[in-house]
Amino acid sequence: MAQCLVSYQRSNSIHEQNAILLTGYIRKVFNNEESSDCEWPQLVKYLCLVFLVETDDEWDADNVHNSIAVTHNNTTITRMTNFGFKTAYLRNVVCAGTHIWKFKYIENGYQDWIGICDANKPTILRGPVSNAIYDTAYGLTFSKLSFLHRPATEIRARNGDITGYNCIGKDTIEMRLDFNTLTLSYTINNSAAYFRAFANIKPTEYRVCVTLSQKDTQIALIDYQHIY
C-alpha cells in the first residue's frame, strides 16, 4: 500500500512534457486521436504514469571520496575535512533527452564545481574535475565571498565568459543538460532564465559530479527530472 501511495504521488508530479507524450501514446493505443482524457479508463492512465515516472537520481556511495559523507537517503553530501578538492558522483548515467538537476546549498563552500563528466572514463575522486583532467567535462565554479552581501554574482574570465558564480546565501542551483540541443545550462535561485554555459557538447554518456574544497560544505540534491 505504501509503495502504491509513493507511486501515485510521483505520478502526480510527472513533468508536463512527459504527460503530453503519455497522452499522445494513450490516444494512439485507443485508436482515437480526438478522444479526451475523461474517455479513458483512469486505471490505464494511472498505470502508464507509474511506469513513466522519472527515475530518481542520488549520490553514488561507491564513487564518493572518503572525506565526503553521504546522508539523508543518499541526497546530501558533506565535506568532512579540508585539504584539497574532493569529488562525489551521482548514480545515473544519461545519454538522451533533457535532464534537470536542482541542488541546494545547506552550507556554502569556498570553491566548488558542479557539472558533468564523461561516464565512460574512470571516476576521479581526488582533485578538481575539469577539462584539464577529463577529455570531456563541463561545469561551473561556485564560490563563497563572505564580504559580499548581495545575490549571486557572475565570475567572469578575461574574455567575458561566465565561468562560475559567487554564492553567498543558501543558494539553489539548477543545471539542465539537453541532448537535443547539446547544451548545458544553469539558473540560480529559481530564476526563469537559464544561462547557457556550454554549447556543442560532445554527444556521449554523462554523469553528474560535484567537487568540494572546504570542510563543512554541504549540498543537497533536491530534485531531478528526465524530460523524454
N, C-alpha and C positions, 0 to 999 in steps of 0.2 A: 504493500500500500504506500509506504514512504517513497519507494522508487518511482511509483506511478505519479505521486504528487510532484516530485522533483522534475520528472519528465514533462508534466503538464505546465509547471511554472516556466521551464526552459522554452517550451513550445510557444508560450505567450510572448516571449522576449525575442523571438526569431527576427533577424534583420529584415526590413521591409522588402529589399530587393529579392531576398531568398523566398519570402512569402509570395511575391508576384510570380516568381519562377514556379513555385509549387502550384499556384492557381492555374497557370497555363498547362501544367502537366496533368492535373486532375481533369480539366476540361477535355484534354486530348483523350484521356482514358475513357471518359464517358461519351466520347464522340459528339460533343456538343459545344462548339466554340462560343455559343451565345448564352449558355446556361449561367445562372447566378449562383453565388455561394450557398444560398438558402436551399437550393435544389439538390445539394449533395448530402449524402448521409454524413452527419457530423463525426461519426466514428472513423470514417475513411479519412477525413481531413485531419483529425487528431492523430491517427496512426502515421500518416505521411509526415506531419510536423515533427513527431517524435523521432522518426528516422532521419529527418533532415536537420535537426537541431545542430547548431555549430559546435564543433568539438572544442572543449576547453583546452587551454594551454596552461602549463605550470613549469616551475623551476625543476630542472633535471638534477636530482640529488647526486647522480653519478658523474656529473660534469660541472661541478662547482668546486672552486678552490677551498682547501680545508680551513682557510681563515674566514670563510663566509658561512654563516649559519642560515639554513633554510627552515622556515617556520610557517605557522598558520596554514596548514594543509598545502604546503608547497607553493604558497602565493607570495611569500615575503622573504627577502634576503637582507641580512645584516652583516656588515663588516665588523669582525671581532678584534682585529689587530691593525696596526699601522704597517709601515714599511712596504712601500711599492704598490703597484697596480695588480689587482687580483680580479678574476673573471668568473661569472656564472652564466650558464646557458639555459634557455628554455627548452622544453622537450620536443615540441612539434617541428617537423621538417616540412617546409612548404615549397610549392613549385608552380602553382596555378591559382587564378582568381585574385581576389583582393583580401588582404589581411590587415586587421587593425588591432593594435595592442595599446592599452591605456595603463600607464604607470603613475603611481602616486608616491611622491617623496614623503616619507614619515619623518625622516631626519636627513636634512640636506648634507651632501658630501662636498669636499673641496674641489675635486676634479674627477668627474665620472664620464663614462662613454656609453651611449645607448645606440645600438644599431643591429645590423645583420651581418652574418658571415657565411661563407660557402660551407654547406653541410657535408660536403664530400671531403673536406680537409680535416686533419686531426684537430681536436679542440686544444686551445691554448689557455691554460688556467692561470699562468703566472706571466705578468707583463701586460702592457696595453694591447688591445686588439685594434689593428689598423691596417691600411693597405701596405705599410712597410713590412708587415709580418704575413698577412694573408694576401694571396693573389686577388681575391675578391672579398672585400669587406666594405661596408658603407655605414656611416654613423656620425653622430654629432657629440660634441663635448658639452657637459652641463656642469657649471662651476658655481661655487658659493663665494660671493664677495660681501663680507659682513658689513662693510661700511656703506653699502648701497641700500637705501630704504625706498625702493620703488619696484614696480613689477618687473618680471623677467625681461632682460635686455639682450640684444644680439651680441655675439662675439664674432668679429669680422677679421678676415685675413687682409693683407695689404692690398690685394686686388679687389676688395669689396665683398668677396664671397662670405656668406654666413657659415661659420664652422662650429658654432655652438651657441649656448645661452648661459647667462648668469642667472641662476635660480636662487631667489632669496628666501621665500617662504616655503610652505608645504605645497610646492607646485605640482600640477598634473601635466604629464607629457603624453601625448598621443602620437603614435607612429603608424603610418599607413604604407604598406607595401602593395603596389599594384602591378601585377604581372601583365595586365592588358596594355598598360602604357609604359611598363618598365621604369617606374619611378618609385622613389622612397621619399615620403613627405612627413612633416611634423606639424603639430599645433600645440600651443601651450595654454594651459588653464582654460580648456573647453572653448577656445576661440573657434568661430565658424570657418575661418580662413586657414587652409593648410598652406604651409610653406614647402615648396618642392625643393628638397635639399639635393637630390641626386636624380639625374635623368640618364636614360640609356644604360641602365644597369644590366649586367650580364644575365641572360636567362638561364638560371640553374637552380639547384635546390639550396634553400637558405634555412637558417635557424637564428633566433634572436640571441644576442649575447650582451651582457652588461658588465662593464669594468668599474670597480670601486677602488678608490685610492685612500680613503681615510677611515679610521676606526669610528664605529657607531653610525656610519651611514646606513640608512635603511630605506629600501624601495619595495613597494608592493605592486604586484600585477593585479589591477582591479577589474579589468575587463579584456575580453578577446572576442573578436568576431571574424568569421570567414564568410565573405560575400562571394557566391559562386558566379 
